[in-house]
Amino acid sequence: MPLRIKLPLGERIVVNGAVIESANESASLIFHNKVDILRRKEIMIDEEANSPARRMYYNVQCAYLFKEDRENFIRNYCLLRDQYLGAAPSAKGLCVEIDAALEEEDFYRAIRDLQKLIEHERECLDAFKSSKEK
């Protein structure tokens, strides 16, 4: 079944590593085969990778989009994951899910799971801050 995406004016997506932007009022794209797609809300630029979980996300995003350097990005993710788990062992279940998705080369699922890890990180930091305030 084809995938249809509507892009409003100026909206960008990344398809197989290429940035595509709508230059008209709106554009509809139909993909008839499997492509690697990230939408604007899912794309993280390197300046936004400013925390451990966000750096993990960024490396998996790059592994998804840039197959030629995938091995290096996955290696970076694994190093960051191990450091993160050392500091926050409560994230083990989430990391197991992410690792399973990566093992299956389901990078989009790994990215969705990493969004949960970023939320976990935020919750841990909020809990730490509130414990310091007491």
C-alpha positions as CSV (number, residue, x, y, z in Angstrom):
1,M,0.0,0.0,0.0
2,P,1.5,3.4,-1.0
3,L,2.4,6.0,1.6
4,R,0.9,9.4,1.0
5,I,2.3,12.5,2.8
6,K,1.0,16.0,2.5
7,L,3.5,18.8,2.9
8,P,2.3,22.3,3.6
9,L,4.3,25.3,2.1
10,G,7.8,25.3,3.5
11,E,7.5,22.0,5.3
12,R,10.5,19.7,5.0
13,I,11.0,16.0,5.2
14,V,14.1,13.8,4.8
15,V,13.7,10.9,2.3
16,N,16.6,8.5,2.0
17,G,19.0,11.2,3.2
18,A,17.6,13.9,0.8
19,V,15.9,17.0,2.3
20,I,12.7,17.7,0.4
21,E,10.8,21.0,0.9
22,S,7.4,22.0,-0.4
23,A,7.7,25.0,-2.6
24,N,4.0,25.4,-3.4
25,E,1.0,26.0,-1.2
26,S,0.9,22.3,-0.5
27,A,2.3,19.2,-2.0
28,S,1.3,15.6,-1.9
29,L,3.9,12.9,-2.2
30,I,3.1,9.2,-2.8
31,F,5.7,6.6,-2.1
32,H,5.1,3.3,-3.8
33,N,8.2,1.5,-2.4
34,K,10.0,1.4,1.0
35,V,11.9,4.6,1.8
36,D,13.5,6.0,4.9
37,I,11.5,9.0,5.9
38,L,11.8,11.5,8.8
39,R,9.3,14.3,9.2
40,R,10.2,17.7,10.6
41,K,9.1,17.0,14.1
42,E,11.3,13.8,14.2
43,I,14.4,15.5,12.8
44,M,17.1,16.5,15.4
45,I,19.9,18.7,14.3
46,D,23.3,18.3,16.0
47,E,22.9,21.4,18.1
48,E,19.8,19.9,19.7
49,A,21.7,16.8,20.7
50,N,22.6,18.4,24.0
51,S,22.0,15.6,26.5
52,P,22.9,11.9,26.7
53,A,19.5,10.6,25.5
54,R,19.4,13.2,22.7
55,R,22.9,12.2,21.5
56,M,21.7,8.6,21.4
57,Y,18.7,9.7,19.3
58,Y,20.9,11.8,17.0
59,N,23.2,8.9,16.3
60,V,20.4,6.5,15.6
61,Q,18.8,9.1,13.3
62,C,22.0,9.4,11.4
63,A,22.4,5.6,11.2
64,Y,18.9,5.6,9.7
65,L,19.5,8.3,7.1
66,F,23.2,7.7,6.2
67,K,23.7,4.0,5.5
68,E,27.3,4.5,4.4
69,D,28.3,5.5,8.0
70,R,25.7,3.4,9.8
71,E,28.3,1.2,11.6
72,N,30.0,4.2,13.2
73,F,26.7,5.8,14.3
74,I,25.5,2.5,15.9
75,R,28.9,2.1,17.7
76,N,28.5,5.7,19.1
77,Y,24.9,4.9,20.1
78,C,26.1,1.8,22.0
79,L,28.8,3.7,23.9
80,L,26.3,6.4,24.8
81,R,23.7,3.7,25.8
82,D,26.2,2.0,28.2
83,Q,27.1,5.4,29.8
84,Y,23.4,6.2,30.1
85,L,22.5,2.9,31.7
86,G,25.4,3.4,34.2
87,A,23.8,6.6,35.3
88,A,20.1,5.6,34.9
89,P,19.6,1.8,35.3
90,S,15.9,2.4,35.3
91,A,16.1,2.9,31.5
92,K,17.2,-0.7,30.9
93,G,13.7,-1.8,29.6
94,L,13.6,1.1,27.1
95,C,17.2,0.4,25.9
96,V,16.3,-3.3,25.4
97,E,13.5,-2.2,23.1
98,I,15.7,0.2,21.2
99,D,18.4,-2.5,20.8
100,A,15.8,-5.0,19.5
101,A,14.6,-2.5,16.9
102,L,18.2,-1.8,15.8
103,E,19.0,-5.5,15.7
104,E,16.0,-5.9,13.3
105,E,17.2,-2.8,11.4
106,D,13.9,-1.1,12.2
107,F,15.4,2.3,12.7
108,Y,12.2,4.2,12.6
109,R,10.9,2.1,15.6
110,A,14.2,2.7,17.4
111,I,13.7,6.5,16.9
112,R,10.2,6.3,18.3
113,D,11.5,4.4,21.3
114,L,14.3,6.9,21.7
115,Q,11.7,9.6,22.0
116,K,10.5,7.7,25.1
117,L,14.1,7.6,26.4
118,I,14.3,11.4,26.0
119,E,11.2,11.7,28.1
120,H,12.6,9.2,30.7
121,E,15.7,11.4,30.9
122,R,13.6,14.5,31.4
123,E,11.7,12.8,34.2
124,C,14.9,11.7,35.9
125,L,16.3,15.2,35.8
126,D,13.1,16.7,37.1
127,A,13.0,14.2,40.0
128,F,16.7,15.0,40.7
129,K,16.0,18.8,40.7
130,S,13.0,18.5,43.0
131,S,14.9,16.3,45.4
132,K,17.6,19.0,45.6
133,E,15.0,21.7,46.3
134,K,13.7,19.8,49.4
